[in-house]
């Protein structure tokens, strides 16, 4: 049996009944309405409504998201009242035939995401959907830190491991989101929800292939996309979405969404690290956003096309640092 094949939730409930109950308890009080779409009729209506949105928060769940994984669920939120869960595992390719593909590829609708790289890869290689017009909140969080004194990574600067790293959604929530923001969605202890879900996902690594979705996992999936919206509001308090900062975020997000999608297959060894890879966020000198240097050399590690000045022995500074930290033969 394939590890991507749909399984009945009854077996999951038998094996992890206590953990599922704990997750359900942690999610009690969640305020936004959650709507699961697993039929074509509902999909048509939802997509027609979303096409009129200016901005949609997007997240994905699945088994080992990436070129060799399986996308099973897409979470969407436009506005603050309803979260839409598109059940890709049930609908298959039909999920993208009634407007969803056009929404994700639209240059008019902004897609708010948090670390869009693997979601983008799964959408492209499984369903031929090329996500466009992304604002990545993981990059925005780093840019807020940069405004506080950190420097953007550059191939011309030191590539030691102490260079700034990107943060995950949970760490970003802990640092920037206020208690009253959490209360506004009905869950004051977001960390507790995440911990309960993580216990289950570590015990059952293919949990997102089970259907029907349990109430706890429906709310957990919805919470991720809700928190993307909440994080955006929290970071906007730092005036991070104005002027050149917004323009730099647009440029950086465009490069981020294609960093793993539009290149050769990459060994996970060279991409599963917390470094903010160089030549993602453009530099600004004297109020002018600088163009990226000519990228004529391909790194044999991460497969990105980069300027030759950052190459040594065929690898960029980021990949050399990963090898220095972990050992070149640790795969």
C-alpha positions, -999 to 999 in steps of 0.1 A, spaced: 0 0 0 13 34 -10 21 58 19 1 84 -1 -31 64 -4 -61 76 14 -69 59 46 -100 58 69 -98 79 100 -112 51 121 -79 33 123 -63 66 134 -89 71 162 -82 36 175 -45 41 177 -43 77 188 -76 83 206 -61 101 236 -39 124 214 -69 133 192 -90 141 222 -63 164 236 -60 182 202 -98 187 201 -97 202 236 -68 225 227 -88 238 197 -120 246 216 -130 282 213 -116 287 178 -138 315 163 -134 316 125 -158 295 106 -141 266 88 -156 251 56 -142 219 42 -147 216 4 -147 181 -9 -173 183 -37 -173 201 -70 -205 220 -64 -190 237 -33 -157 242 -51 -173 262 -79 -191 285 -55 -161 292 -33 -137 299 -62 -162 323 -78 -163 342 -46 -125 342 -40 -118 355 -75 -130 389 -63 -105 391 -34 -75 413 -34 -55 392 -9 -57 356 2 -37 338 29 -26 304 16 -11 273 32 -8 237 23 -7 204 42 4 170 29 29 141 33 65 152 27 56 183 6 80 186 -23 88 169 -56 84 134 -41 56 141 -16 18 144 -17 -3 175 -14 -35 167 4 -50 200 16 -50 237 7 -61 263 32 -74 296 20 -86 327 39 -98 359 24 -109 384 50 -114 374 87 -145 353 89 -142 320 71 -113 296 64 -117 274 33 -101 240 33 -99 225 -2 -96 187 1 -71 179 -27 -68 143 -16 -105 137 -23 -109 160 -53 -76 152 -70 -69 172 -102 -106 184 -102 -96 207 -73 -79 230 -98 -103 228 -127 -130 253 -114 -110 284 -107 -85 275 -80 -56 273 -105 -64 308 -118 -66 322 -83 -32 309 -73 -16 320 -106 -33 354 -107 -11 384 -109 -39 405 -94 -46 386 -62 -19 387 -35 -11 354 -19 1 357 17 22 327 26 48 316 52 78 299 37 62 292 3 90 271 -11 78 235 -6 42 244 -11 52 260 -44 71 229 -54 42 205 -46 17 226 -65 39 228 -96 52 192 -98 19 175 -89 -7 198 -105 11 222 -128 1 252 -107 27 280 -106 19 303 -76 23 339 -85 22 373 -67 33 360 -33 42 380 -2 61 357 21 57 365 58 88 345 67 109 370 46 90 399 61 98 388 96 135 387 87 132 422 71 117 435 103 147 421 122 170 437 96 155 471 103 165 466 139 201 462 129 208 429 113 223 427 78 210 408 49 232 378 39 254 384 9 280 363 -8 305 391 -2 301 388 36 310 361 60 290 329 56 295 315 91 265 298 109 260 328 131 245 348 101 208 355 106 184 327 101 148 326 91 122 317 117 93 293 116 57 304 120 55 292 156 86 312 166 73 343 147 40 340 165 56 338 199 78 368 192 54 393 175 17 383 181 1 399 212 -21 381 236 -52 400 226 -45 391 189 -47 354 199 -79 360 219 -94 376 188 -93 342 171 -105 323 202 -73 305 211 -50 322 236 -25 293 237 -16 287 201 16 269 212 -5 243 231 -25 235 199 7 232 179 23 209 205 -7 186 205 -8 184 167 30 179 165 29 149 189 4 132 165 23 142 133 55 128 146 39 95 157 20 92 124 39 109 96 12 104 70 -16 118 92 -28 141 64 -38 112 42 -66 101 66 -102 110 58 -125 122 70 -105 149 87 -110 149 125 -123 181 140 -90 188 157 -70 186 125 -96 207 106 -91 235 132 -53 230 133 -51 234 95 -73 264 97 -52 279 125 -21 279 103 -36 301 76 -53 323 102 -20 329 119 -5 340 86 -30 368 86 -24 376 123 14 376 118 10 400 89 -9 425 110 16 421 138 46 428 115 27 457 99 30 475 132 66 480 124 57 499 92 71 470 73 47 471 44 55 506 32 76 521 4 108 504 -5 103 477 21 72 464 4 89 466 -30 119 446 -17 95 420 -2 77 416 -35 110 410 -53 123 387 -26 91 367 -25 91 362 -63 126 347 -60 117 327 -29 87 310 -44 108 298 -73 140 290 -54 133 252 -53 107 250 -80 125 264 -110 158 245 -108 171 209 -109 162 184 -82 180 194 -50 194 172 -23 176 179 9 210 181 26 215 215 9 181 230 15 170 218 49 187 245 70 177 277 87 200 300 67 184 328 47 200 321 14 219 348 -3 205 369 -32 169 365 -21 164 400 -6 177 429 -27 200 454 -10 192 490 -7 218 518 -10 209 554 -6 172 546 -9 177 528 -42 170 491 -45 200 475 -61 197 449 -89 210 415 -83 244 407 -99 247 387 -131 240 351 -122 260 329 -146 273 301 -124 253 271 -110 259 258 -75 264 220 -75 247 219 -41 215 240 -41 215 241 -80 208 279 -79 222 301 -106 244 327 -87 272 351 -94 306 335 -98 320 357 -70 303 336 -43 314 303 -58 343 281 -45 349 246 -57 316 247 -75 295 255 -44 280 288 -31 288 301 4 256 288 19 262 252 7 298 254 19 286 265 53 261 236 55 289 212 47 312 229 72 285 226 99 272 191 92 300 174 73 300 169 35 291 132 36 261 134 60 232 127 37 
